[in-house]
């Protein structure tokens, strides 16, 4: 079971998908592309617990975290 966690100003939203289901994978890939297109950064967790920035959808990733671009000033 894969999960996409989307962080925003209201907290987070979690989207679970079955990694063996082609329709579920297609939906997760479309969500990935949409979020990246909106400026979110995507990261997957490594075996040691660190985050690794990704720029393409990885259907084997158990967890992908999306966080908005930080704006400072």
Rosetta constraint file for C-alpha pairs under 8 A:
AtomPair CA 1 CA 16 HARMONIC 6.81 0.50
AtomPair CA 1 CA 17 HARMONIC 5.86 0.50
AtomPair CA 1 CA 18 HARMONIC 4.86 0.50
AtomPair CA 1 CA 19 HARMONIC 5.82 0.50
AtomPair CA 1 CA 62 HARMONIC 6.64 0.50
AtomPair CA 2 CA 16 HARMONIC 5.66 0.50
AtomPair CA 2 CA 17 HARMONIC 5.21 0.50
AtomPair CA 2 CA 18 HARMONIC 6.15 0.50
AtomPair CA 2 CA 19 HARMONIC 6.10 0.50
AtomPair CA 2 CA 60 HARMONIC 7.85 0.50
AtomPair CA 2 CA 61 HARMONIC 6.69 0.50
AtomPair CA 2 CA 62 HARMONIC 4.44 0.50
AtomPair CA 2 CA 63 HARMONIC 5.87 0.50
AtomPair CA 3 CA 14 HARMONIC 6.64 0.50
AtomPair CA 3 CA 15 HARMONIC 5.49 0.50
AtomPair CA 3 CA 16 HARMONIC 4.39 0.50
AtomPair CA 3 CA 17 HARMONIC 6.23 0.50
AtomPair CA 3 CA 62 HARMONIC 6.16 0.50
AtomPair CA 3 CA 63 HARMONIC 4.95 0.50
AtomPair CA 3 CA 64 HARMONIC 6.41 0.50
AtomPair CA 4 CA 14 HARMONIC 5.77 0.50
AtomPair CA 4 CA 15 HARMONIC 5.09 0.50
AtomPair CA 4 CA 16 HARMONIC 6.48 0.50
AtomPair CA 4 CA 28 HARMONIC 7.82 0.50
AtomPair CA 4 CA 63 HARMONIC 5.92 0.50
AtomPair CA 4 CA 64 HARMONIC 4.84 0.50
AtomPair CA 4 CA 65 HARMONIC 5.95 0.50
AtomPair CA 4 CA 66 HARMONIC 7.40 0.50
AtomPair CA 5 CA 12 HARMONIC 6.51 0.50
AtomPair CA 5 CA 13 HARMONIC 5.75 0.50
AtomPair CA 5 CA 14 HARMONIC 4.63 0.50
AtomPair CA 5 CA 15 HARMONIC 6.48 0.50
AtomPair CA 5 CA 63 HARMONIC 7.49 0.50
AtomPair CA 5 CA 64 HARMONIC 6.20 0.50
AtomPair CA 5 CA 65 HARMONIC 4.79 0.50
AtomPair CA 5 CA 66 HARMONIC 6.00 0.50
AtomPair CA 6 CA 12 HARMONIC 5.32 0.50
AtomPair CA 6 CA 13 HARMONIC 5.16 0.50
AtomPair CA 6 CA 14 HARMONIC 6.43 0.50
AtomPair CA 6 CA 65 HARMONIC 6.11 0.50
AtomPair CA 6 CA 66 HARMONIC 4.71 0.50
AtomPair CA 6 CA 67 HARMONIC 6.23 0.50
AtomPair CA 7 CA 11 HARMONIC 5.79 0.50
AtomPair CA 7 CA 12 HARMONIC 4.35 0.50
AtomPair CA 7 CA 13 HARMONIC 6.68 0.50
AtomPair CA 7 CA 65 HARMONIC 7.57 0.50
AtomPair CA 7 CA 66 HARMONIC 5.98 0.50
AtomPair CA 7 CA 67 HARMONIC 4.98 0.50
AtomPair CA 7 CA 68 HARMONIC 6.92 0.50
AtomPair CA 8 CA 12 HARMONIC 6.03 0.50
AtomPair CA 8 CA 67 HARMONIC 6.71 0.50
AtomPair CA 8 CA 68 HARMONIC 6.46 0.50
AtomPair CA 17 CA 21 HARMONIC 7.95 0.50
AtomPair CA 17 CA 24 HARMONIC 5.56 0.50
AtomPair CA 17 CA 25 HARMONIC 6.89 0.50
AtomPair CA 17 CA 28 HARMONIC 7.06 0.50
AtomPair CA 18 CA 24 HARMONIC 6.01 0.50
AtomPair CA 18 CA 25 HARMONIC 7.09 0.50
AtomPair CA 19 CA 24 HARMONIC 7.14 0.50
AtomPair CA 19 CA 25 HARMONIC 6.09 0.50
AtomPair CA 19 CA 59 HARMONIC 6.62 0.50
AtomPair CA 19 CA 60 HARMONIC 7.03 0.50
AtomPair CA 20 CA 25 HARMONIC 7.63 0.50
AtomPair CA 21 CA 25 HARMONIC 6.14 0.50
AtomPair CA 22 CA 26 HARMONIC 6.11 0.50
AtomPair CA 23 CA 27 HARMONIC 6.26 0.50
AtomPair CA 24 CA 28 HARMONIC 6.20 0.50
AtomPair CA 25 CA 29 HARMONIC 6.06 0.50
AtomPair CA 25 CA 59 HARMONIC 6.80 0.50
AtomPair CA 26 CA 30 HARMONIC 6.20 0.50
AtomPair CA 27 CA 31 HARMONIC 6.22 0.50
AtomPair CA 28 CA 32 HARMONIC 6.14 0.50
AtomPair CA 29 CA 33 HARMONIC 6.30 0.50
AtomPair CA 29 CA 57 HARMONIC 6.01 0.50
AtomPair CA 29 CA 59 HARMONIC 7.89 0.50
AtomPair CA 30 CA 34 HARMONIC 6.15 0.50
AtomPair CA 31 CA 35 HARMONIC 6.12 0.50
AtomPair CA 32 CA 36 HARMONIC 6.16 0.50
AtomPair CA 32 CA 57 HARMONIC 6.44 0.50
AtomPair CA 33 CA 37 HARMONIC 6.00 0.50
AtomPair CA 33 CA 57 HARMONIC 7.81 0.50
AtomPair CA 34 CA 38 HARMONIC 6.29 0.50
AtomPair CA 35 CA 39 HARMONIC 6.57 0.50
AtomPair CA 35 CA 40 HARMONIC 5.51 0.50
AtomPair CA 35 CA 66 HARMONIC 7.63 0.50
AtomPair CA 36 CA 40 HARMONIC 4.95 0.50
AtomPair CA 36 CA 41 HARMONIC 6.38 0.50
AtomPair CA 36 CA 42 HARMONIC 7.25 0.50
AtomPair CA 36 CA 55 HARMONIC 7.93 0.50
AtomPair CA 39 CA 68 HARMONIC 6.54 0.50
AtomPair CA 39 CA 69 HARMONIC 6.16 0.50
AtomPair CA 40 CA 66 HARMONIC 5.92 0.50
AtomPair CA 40 CA 67 HARMONIC 5.37 0.50
AtomPair CA 40 CA 68 HARMONIC 4.43 0.50
AtomPair CA 40 CA 69 HARMONIC 5.74 0.50
AtomPair CA 41 CA 53 HARMONIC 7.37 0.50
AtomPair CA 41 CA 54 HARMONIC 7.92 0.50
AtomPair CA 41 CA 66 HARMONIC 5.48 0.50
AtomPair CA 41 CA 67 HARMONIC 5.40 0.50
AtomPair CA 41 CA 68 HARMONIC 6.22 0.50
AtomPair CA 41 CA 69 HARMONIC 6.62 0.50
AtomPair CA 42 CA 53 HARMONIC 5.85 0.50
AtomPair CA 42 CA 54 HARMONIC 5.59 0.50
AtomPair CA 42 CA 55 HARMONIC 6.81 0.50
AtomPair CA 42 CA 64 HARMONIC 6.54 0.50
AtomPair CA 42 CA 65 HARMONIC 5.61 0.50
AtomPair CA 42 CA 66 HARMONIC 4.53 0.50
AtomPair CA 42 CA 67 HARMONIC 6.70 0.50
AtomPair CA 43 CA 51 HARMONIC 5.76 0.50
AtomPair CA 43 CA 52 HARMONIC 5.13 0.50
AtomPair CA 43 CA 53 HARMONIC 4.21 0.50
AtomPair CA 43 CA 54 HARMONIC 5.32 0.50
AtomPair CA 43 CA 64 HARMONIC 5.57 0.50
AtomPair CA 43 CA 65 HARMONIC 5.19 0.50
AtomPair CA 43 CA 66 HARMONIC 6.50 0.50
AtomPair CA 44 CA 51 HARMONIC 5.51 0.50
AtomPair CA 44 CA 52 HARMONIC 5.25 0.50
AtomPair CA 44 CA 53 HARMONIC 6.55 0.50
AtomPair CA 44 CA 54 HARMONIC 6.87 0.50
AtomPair CA 44 CA 61 HARMONIC 6.70 0.50
AtomPair CA 44 CA 62 HARMONIC 7.99 0.50
AtomPair CA 44 CA 63 HARMONIC 5.86 0.50
AtomPair CA 44 CA 64 HARMONIC 4.60 0.50
AtomPair CA 44 CA 65 HARMONIC 6.22 0.50
AtomPair CA 45 CA 49 HARMONIC 5.59 0.50
AtomPair CA 45 CA 50 HARMONIC 5.54 0.50
AtomPair CA 45 CA 51 HARMONIC 4.57 0.50
AtomPair CA 45 CA 52 HARMONIC 6.15 0.50
AtomPair CA 45 CA 63 HARMONIC 6.45 0.50
AtomPair CA 45 CA 64 HARMONIC 7.08 0.50
AtomPair CA 46 CA 50 HARMONIC 5.29 0.50
AtomPair CA 46 CA 51 HARMONIC 6.09 0.50
AtomPair CA 46 CA 52 HARMONIC 6.69 0.50
